[in-house]
């Protein structure tokens, strides 16, 4: 069975994932695992050994693990997206569907400038292709400092983080627009970027939801941070199942079934 998780944000003070071993029920019996970006924030406060410890944890429990990059861990690996061998199920973190990567961020202007600089310095990368855009975004996000220390759990710092997330008011409005527009953005580029895909799985926007756009199913897995919770996606043969994640006695496991679909023959 293939299992897909995203946006663990491990060691972020805002995450509900306190210990990696709390994920062990989610890893038992899994043959292949895709961690779809923002597994951690390796640009702030983490050393190389910290990141390697995370890699060892998952690789010691699951035979095949793909660490897909996100905007918070842009250099955790060289894998920016993944697909099943037949191409029917694909996953990428989700920032590629927004030209500015994180349009709701207070750092939007800084990130836009870094993306333009990356485009200027790497004219061989085409922003209109999936690989090109992801490469440009990863260059732009590498070394990008956070406005706040993600590991600081103090109340004052949490208040500061809330202010940076919700002020000015255009930020929550931009986030709502991102939630609403994401499935249509994916459906618009899927014929070029994922020509055989029947299911595209993303994270990034922290909004767990399953959408149908024609023959394409779009799944956002939410995040281990914030109040909206997270989903897990399982692929076994021709069946794709989406479960809400639940925390029971300090251990994460699949909860109630949100949706399931039968993949069409490739």
KEKE-3310 file (N, C-alpha, C; in steps of 0.2 Angstrom, whole numbers, plus 5000, padded with zeros to 4 digits):
npx = (5004:5002:5005:5001:5006:5006:5013:5018:5026:5035:5043:5039:5032:5018:5013:5003:5010:5020:5030:5040:5038:5025:5019:5019:5008:5003:5012:5014:5013:5014:5019:5025:5029:5024:5030:5023:5030:5035:5038:5046:5054:5068:5075:5076:5083:5086:5098:5109:5110:5099:5089:5093:5090:5076:5074:5080:5071:5059:5063:5068:5056:5047:5048:5050:5053:5048:5054:5046:5049:5045:5039:5045:5054:5064:5076:5076:5076:5079:5068:5054:5041:5029:5024:5013:5018:5010:5005:4993:4990:4996:5007:5012:5019:5011:5014:5017:5006:5004:5009:5017:5021:5018:5005:4998:5007:5016:5028:5027:5032:5046:5048:5043:5053:5064:5061:5060:5074:5079:5074:5081:5094:5094:5090:5087:5077:5060:5047:5034:5033:5030:5042:5051:5045:5044:5058:5062:5055:5060:5073:5071:5066:5075:5086:5078:5073:5062:5049:5045:5051:5049:5050:5048:5039:5033:5020:5019:5026:5018:5007:5013:5015:5002:4998:5006:5001:4988:4987:4992:4974:4972:4979:4972:4961:4968:4972:4959:4955:4965:4962:4949:4952:4961:4958:4953:4964:4973:4966:4967:4981:4983:4982:4993:5004:5002:4998:4992:4985:4973:4970:4976:4986:4989:4996:5001:4991:4984:4971:4960:4952:4942:4940:4930:4934:4928:4934:4944:4951:4954:4964:4967:4978:4978:4985:4996:4996:4986:4968:4960:4964:4969:4971:4974:4980:4977:4983:4979:4981:4968:4961:4958:4958:4953:4956:4951:4963:4966:4970:4973:4975:4988:4993:4994:4982:4973:4956:4939:4932:4933:4932:4932:4938:4938:4950:4951:4955:4972)
npy = (4994:5011:5026:5043:5057:5074:5090:5089:5097:5096:5099:5112:5124:5126:5114:5098:5087:5080:5070:5060:5046:5045:5044:5031:5021:5025:5020:5007:4992:4999:5000:5009:5026:5043:5058:5073:5086:5100:5093:5096:5111:5115:5126:5135:5134:5121:5108:5099:5086:5085:5084:5073:5063:5063:5058:5045:5040:5038:5030:5018:5012:5011:5003:5010:5027:5043:5059:5072:5089:5104:5121:5125:5115:5115:5109:5096:5085:5079:5077:5083:5081:5067:5052:5038:5022:5020:5033:5037:5042:5056:5067:5083:5096:5108:5122:5125:5128:5141:5156:5164:5156:5157:5166:5172:5176:5187:5189:5189:5199:5198:5185:5185:5193:5185:5174:5180:5183:5170:5166:5174:5170:5157:5154:5143:5136:5134:5142:5139:5125:5110:5105:5115:5126:5121:5119:5133:5138:5131:5135:5149:5148:5142:5145:5155:5165:5163:5174:5173:5163:5146:5136:5142:5141:5150:5160:5174:5174:5166:5174:5184:5177:5174:5187:5190:5181:5185:5199:5211:5213:5208:5196:5185:5185:5182:5169:5163:5164:5157:5144:5142:5143:5133:5119:5122:5128:5118:5109:5116:5115:5102:5093:5096:5095:5084:5072:5059:5058:5054:5057:5070:5074:5086:5097:5111:5122:5120:5116:5104:5094:5087:5088:5087:5088:5087:5073:5072:5070:5080:5082:5089:5088:5094:5099:5096:5107:5120:5123:5115:5102:5086:5075:5058:5049:5034:5022:5008:4995:4998:5006:5021:5029:5041:5046:5055:5061:5055:5058:5047:5043:5049:5045:5044:5040:5033:5040:5042:5038:5049:5049:5039:5031:5023:5019:5022:5011:5012)
npz = (5000:4996:5005:5008:5016:5022:5026:5039:5048:5058:5073:5073:5083:5082:5077:5079:5080:5091:5093:5083:5084:5087:5075:5072:5071:5059:5050:5050:5041:5029:5012:5004:5006:5004:5008:5007:5006:5017:5028:5038:5045:5038:5035:5046:5061:5062:5061:5049:5054:5062:5052:5045:5055:5055:5042:5044:5054:5047:5036:5042:5045:5034:5019:5006:5004:5000:5001:4997:4992:5000:5003:5015:5017:5006:5001:5006:4999:4982:4975:4969:4965:4963:4956:4953:4945:4934:4932:4936:4949:4956:4965:4973:4982:4982:4980:4967:4960:4961:4955:4963:4973:4988:4990:5000:5010:5021:5017:5003:4994:4995:4992:4979:4973:4974:4967:4954:4953:4953:4941:4932:4934:4930:4916:4909:4915:4914:4918:4915:4915:4925:4931:4929:4936:4949:4952:4951:4962:4973:4973:4976:4989:4996:5010:5014:5027:5041:5047:5060:5074:5072:5081:5094:5108:5116:5124:5120:5108:5101:5099:5092:5080:5076:5073:5062:5053:5051:5049:5038:5034:5021:5020:5026:5017:5005:5008:5009:4996:4989:4994:4988:4975:4972:4967:4954:4948:4948:4940:4928:4924:4924:4912:4905:4915:4922:4913:4913:4925:4937:4949:4959:4972:4985:4997:5007:5007:5018:5020:5022:5010:4997:4980:4965:4948:4934:4926:4935:4951:4965:4979:4994:5008:5020:5036:5049:5058:5064:5065:5056:5053:5046:5032:5027:5013:5004:4993:4986:4975:4963:4971:4979:4995:5006:5022:5037:5049:5065:5083:5095:5111:5111:5099:5081:5069:5056:5054:5052:5036:5023:5009:4994:4979:4964:4953:4936:4922:4916)
capx = (5000:5005:5002:5003:5005:5009:5013:5019:5029:5038:5046:5036:5028:5011:5011:5001:5014:5025:5035:5039:5036:5018:5016:5021:5002:5002:5017:5013:5010:5014:5025:5028:5027:5026:5029:5022:5032:5034:5039:5050:5057:5075:5078:5076:5084:5088:5105:5109:5109:5092:5085:5095:5087:5070:5075:5081:5065:5054:5066:5068:5049:5044:5053:5051:5050:5050:5053:5045:5051:5040:5042:5048:5060:5065:5081:5076:5078:5079:5061:5049:5034:5030:5018:5013:5021:5005:5004:4986:4990:5002:5007:5017:5017:5006:5015:5018:5000:5003:5015:5022:5022:5014:5003:4995:5012:5018:5035:5026:5036:5053:5048:5042:5059:5069:5059:5063:5081:5080:5073:5086:5100:5093:5086:5086:5071:5054:5042:5027:5033:5030:5049:5054:5042:5046:5065:5063:5052:5065:5079:5069:5064:5081:5089:5073:5071:5055:5048:5045:5055:5044:5051:5047:5032:5030:5013:5020:5028:5012:5003:5016:5014:4995:4998:5010:4997:4981:4988:4986:4968:4973:4982:4967:4957:4972:4971:4953:4955:4969:4958:4944:4955:4966:4956:4953:4971:4976:4963:4969:4987:4984:4983:5001:5009:5000:4993:4988:4983:4966:4970:4982:4986:4993:4996:5003:4986:4982:4964:4959:4946:4942:4936:4930:4934:4927:4937:4950:4950:4960:4964:4972:4978:4978:4991:4996:4995:4980:4962:4956:4966:4973:4969:4979:4978:4980:4982:4980:4978:4964:4957:4961:4954:4955:4953:4953:4968:4964:4975:4970:4980:4994:4996:4991:4980:4967:4950:4933:4933:4931:4930:4935:4937:4940:4954:4950:4961:4977)
capy = (5000:5018:5031:5050:5062:5081:5096:5087:5103:5093:5103:5118:5125:5126:5107:5094:5081:5081:5065:5056:5039:5045:5042:5023:5017:5026:5018:5000:4989:5003:4998:5015:5032:5049:5064:5078:5093:5103:5088:5100:5118:5114:5133:5139:5131:5114:5107:5093:5080:5085:5082:5066:5059:5063:5053:5038:5037:5035:5024:5012:5009:5010:5001:5015:5033:5048:5065:5078:5095:5110:5128:5125:5111:5115:5105:5090:5080:5082:5075:5089:5078:5060:5049:5030:5020:5021:5040:5039:5046:5061:5072:5088:5100:5113:5129:5126:5130:5148:5159:5167:5151:5158:5173:5175:5177:5194:5188:5188:5203:5196:5179:5186:5195:5179:5170:5183:5182:5163:5165:5178:5167:5151:5155:5136:5134:5136:5143:5136:5118:5108:5104:5122:5130:5119:5121:5140:5139:5128:5140:5155:5146:5139:5150:5160:5165:5164:5180:5171:5156:5141:5132:5146:5140:5155:5164:5180:5172:5163:5180:5187:5173:5176:5194:5190:5177:5188:5206:5215:5209:5205:5189:5179:5185:5179:5162:5160:5164:5151:5138:5142:5143:5128:5114:5125:5129:5111:5106:5120:5113:5094:5090:5097:5093:5077:5070:5053:5058:5054:5060:5074:5076:5092:5100:5118:5127:5118:5115:5097:5094:5083:5091:5084:5093:5083:5066:5073:5071:5084:5080:5092:5084:5099:5100:5094:5113:5124:5120:5111:5095:5083:5069:5053:5046:5027:5019:5000:4993:5003:5010:5027:5030:5047:5046:5060:5058:5057:5057:5043:5041:5052:5041:5046:5034:5035:5040:5040:5038:5055:5048:5034:5031:5018:5022:5019:5007:5017)
capz = (5000:4996:5009:5007:5021:5020:5031:5046:5051:5064:5078:5073:5089:5080:5075:5084:5080:5096:5093:5077:5086:5088:5069:5070:5069:5052:5046:5050:5035:5023:5008:5001:5009:5001:5013:5002:5008:5024:5033:5044:5042:5038:5034:5052:5068:5061:5057:5045:5058:5064:5046:5044:5060:5053:5037:5047:5057:5042:5032:5046:5046:5028:5014:5001:5007:4995:5004:4992:4994:5001:5003:5021:5017:4999:4999:5010:4994:4975:4973:4970:4964:4962:4952:4953:4938:4928:4931:4938:4955:4957:4971:4973:4988:4980:4979:4960:4957:4962:4952:4968:4978:4994:4988:5006:5015:5022:5013:4996:4990:4995:4988:4972:4970:4974:4961:4948:4953:4951:4934:4929:4935:4927:4910:4906:4919:4911:4924:4913:4916:4932:4934:4929:4941:4955:4953:4953:4969:4978:4973:4979:4996:5000:5014:5015:5034:5043:5051:5067:5075:5072:5087:5100:5110:5121:5122:5117:5102:5097:5098:5086:5074:5074:5070:5056:5049:5050:5048:5036:5032:5014:5021:5027:5011:5000:5010:5007:4988:4988:4995:4983:4968:4971:4962:4947:4946:4946:4934:4922:4921:4924:4905:4903:4920:4924:4908:4914:4932:4938:4956:4961:4979:4987:5004:5006:5009:5025:5019:5020:5006:4991:4975:4958:4943:4928:4928:4939:4958:4968:4986:4999:5014:5026:5039:5057:5061:5063:5067:5051:5053:5041:5029:5024:5007:5003:4987:4986:4968:4959:4975:4983:5000:5010:5029:5042:5054:5072:5088:5100:5116:5109:5093:5075:5065:5051:5057:5048:5029:5020:5002:4991:4972:4960:4947:4929:4919:4913)
cpx = (5004:5001:5005:5001:5008:5009:5013:5021:5032:5043:5044:5031:5020:5008:5008:5005:5020:5031:5035:5036:5028:5014:5016:5014:5001:5007:5017:5010:5011:5020:5029:5025:5029:5025:5029:5024:5031:5034:5042:5051:5064:5079:5079:5077:5085:5094:5104:5108:5102:5088:5087:5091:5080:5070:5075:5075:5061:5057:5067:5062:5046:5049:5055:5048:5053:5048:5052:5046:5044:5043:5046:5054:5062:5071:5082:5078:5078:5072:5056:5042:5035:5023:5019:5016:5017:5003:4997:4985:4997:5001:5013:5014:5011:5008:5016:5012:4999:5010:5020:5023:5018:5011:4999:5000:5014:5025:5034:5031:5043:5053:5047:5049:5064:5067:5061:5070:5083:5079:5078:5092:5100:5088:5084:5079:5065:5049:5035:5027:5033:5037:5052:5052:5045:5054:5066:5061:5057:5071:5077:5068:5070:5085:5084:5071:5064:5054:5048:5049:5049:5044:5050:5040:5029:5024:5014:5022:5023:5008:5006:5015:5007:4995:5001:5005:4990:4981:4993:4980:4968:4975:4977:4962:4961:4972:4965:4952:4960:4965:4952:4946:4959:4964:4956:4960:4974:4973:4965:4976:4988:4985:4990:5005:5008:4995:4989:4985:4975:4965:4977:4981:4991:4992:4996:4997:4983:4974:4962:4952:4947:4937:4936:4929:4934:4929:4942:4948:4956:4959:4969:4972:4978:4984:4990:4996:4988:4974:4958:4958:4969:4970:4975:4976:4981:4978:4984:4977:4975:4960:4961:4956:4957:4952:4956:4958:4965:4970:4971:4976:4987:4997:4991:4989:4974:4960:4944:4935:4929:4928:4934:4933:4940:4944:4952:4956:4965:4976)
cpy = (5006:5022:5038:5054:5069:5085:5094:5093:5101:5098:5110:5119:5124:5119:5103:5087:5083:5077:5061:5049:5039:5044:5034:5020:5019:5023:5010:4997:4993:5001:5004:5021:5038:5055:5070:5085:5096:5098:5091:5107:5117:5121:5137:5134:5124:5113:5101:5087:5079:5082:5075:5061:5058:5058:5046:5036:5034:5029:5018:5009:5007:5008:5006:5021:5039:5055:5070:5084:5100:5116:5129:5120:5110:5111:5099:5084:5083:5080:5080:5087:5071:5057:5041:5028:5021:5029:5042:5043:5050:5065:5077:5093:5105:5120:5130:5128:5137:5151:5161:5162:5151:5165:5176:5177:5185:5194:5188:5192:5200:5189:5180:5189:5189:5174:5173:5183:5175:5162:5169:5174:5160:5151:5148:5133:5137:5136:5140:5129:5116:5108:5111:5126:5128:5120:5128:5141:5137:5132:5146:5153:5144:5145:5156:5160:5166:5171:5179:5164:5151:5136:5135:5145:5145:5158:5170:5179:5170:5169:5183:5184:5174:5182:5194:5186:5181:5196:5207:5210:5206:5198:5184:5179:5181:5171:5159:5160:5158:5144:5137:5140:5137:5122:5116:5126:5123:5108:5109:5117:5106:5091:5091:5094:5086:5073:5064:5053:5058:5057:5064:5076:5081:5093:5108:5123:5126:5118:5108:5097:5089:5086:5086:5089:5089:5076:5066:5074:5075:5083:5085:5089:5088:5099:5098:5101:5116:5120:5115:5104:5093:5077:5064:5050:5039:5025:5012:4998:4999:5007:5015:5029:5036:5046:5053:5057:5060:5055:5054:5041:5043:5049:5043:5040:5037:5035:5038:5042:5044:5053:5042:5034:5025:5021:5018:5015:5013:5016)
cpz = (5000:5000:5008:5013:5019:5026:5038:5051:5058:5067:5077:5080:5088:5078:5081:5085:5085:5095:5087:5078:5086:5081:5067:5068:5061:5047:5046:5044:5029:5019:5005:5004:5005:5006:5008:5004:5015:5029:5040:5041:5043:5036:5040:5058:5067:5058:5053:5048:5060:5058:5045:5049:5058:5047:5039:5050:5052:5038:5036:5047:5040:5023:5009:5004:5002:5000:4999:4995:4995:5001:5010:5021:5009:4997:5003:5005:4987:4972:4974:4968:4963:4959:4953:4946:4933:4927:4934:4944:4955:4963:4971:4979:4987:4978:4971:4957:4958:4960:4957:4974:4984:4994:4995:5011:5015:5018:5006:4992:4989:4991:4981:4969:4970:4968:4954:4947:4950:4943:4929:4929:4932:4921:4907:4909:4916:4916:4921:4913:4923:4935:4934:4935:4948:4957:4955:4960:4974:4978:4977:4987:5000:5003:5015:5023:5035:5047:5058:5068:5076:5078:5094:5102:5115:5119:5118:5110:5097:5095:5092:5080:5072:5070:5063:5051:5047:5049:5043:5034:5025:5015:5021:5020:5006:5002:5007:4999:4986:4989:4990:4976:4966:4966:4955:4944:4944:4940:4927:4919:4921:4917:4903:4908:4922:4919:4909:4921:4932:4945:4957:4968:4981:4994:5003:5009:5016:5025:5017:5016:5000:4986:4969:4953:4936:4930:4933:4947:4961:4976:4989:5005:5020:5029:5046:5061:5060:5065:5063:5051:5047:5039:5028:5018:5006:4996:4987:4979:4965:4964:4979:4988:5004:5017:5033:5047:5061:5077:5093:5105:5114:5103:5087:5071:5061:5055:5052:5040:5026:5013:4999:4984:4969:4954:4941:4926:4916:4906)
residu = (UNK:UNK:UNK:UNK:UNK:UNK:UNK:UNK:UNK:UNK:UNK:UNK:UNK:UNK:UNK:UNK:UNK:UNK:UNK:UNK:UNK:UNK:UNK:UNK:UNK:UNK:UNK:UNK:UNK:UNK:UNK:UNK:UNK:UNK:UNK:UNK:UNK:UNK:UNK:UNK:UNK:UNK:UNK:UNK:UNK:UNK:UNK:UNK:UNK:UNK:UNK:UNK:UNK:UNK:UNK:UNK:UNK:UNK:UNK:UNK:UNK:UNK:UNK:UNK:UNK:UNK:UNK:UNK:UNK:UNK:UNK:UNK:UNK:UNK:UNK:UNK:UNK:UNK:UNK:UNK:UNK:UNK:UNK:UNK:UNK:UNK:UNK:UNK:UNK:UNK:UNK:UNK:UNK:UNK:UNK:UNK:UNK:UNK:UNK:UNK:UNK:UNK:UNK:UNK:UNK:UNK:UNK:UNK:UNK:UNK:UNK:UNK:UNK:UNK:UNK:UNK:UNK:UNK:UNK:UNK:UNK:UNK:UNK:UNK:UNK:UNK:UNK:UNK:UNK:UNK:UNK:UNK:UNK:UNK:UNK:UNK:UNK:UNK:UNK:UNK:UNK:UNK:UNK:UNK:UNK:UNK:UNK:UNK:UNK:UNK:UNK:UNK:UNK:UNK:UNK:UNK:UNK:UNK:UNK:UNK:UNK:UNK:UNK:UNK:UNK:UNK:UNK:UNK:UNK:UNK:UNK:UNK:UNK:UNK:UNK:UNK:UNK:UNK:UNK:UNK:UNK:UNK:UNK:UNK:UNK:UNK:UNK:UNK:UNK:UNK:UNK:UNK:UNK:UNK:UNK:UNK:UNK:UNK:UNK:UNK:UNK:UNK:UNK:UNK:UNK:UNK:UNK:UNK:UNK:UNK:UNK:UNK:UNK:UNK:UNK:UNK:UNK:UNK:UNK:UNK:UNK:UNK:UNK:UNK:UNK:UNK:UNK:UNK:UNK:UNK:UNK:UNK:UNK:UNK:UNK:UNK:UNK:UNK:UNK:UNK:UNK:UNK:UNK:UNK:UNK:UNK:UNK:UNK:UNK:UNK:UNK:UNK:UNK:UNK:UNK:UNK:UNK:UNK:UNK:UNK:UNK:UNK:UNK:UNK:UNK:UNK)
# end
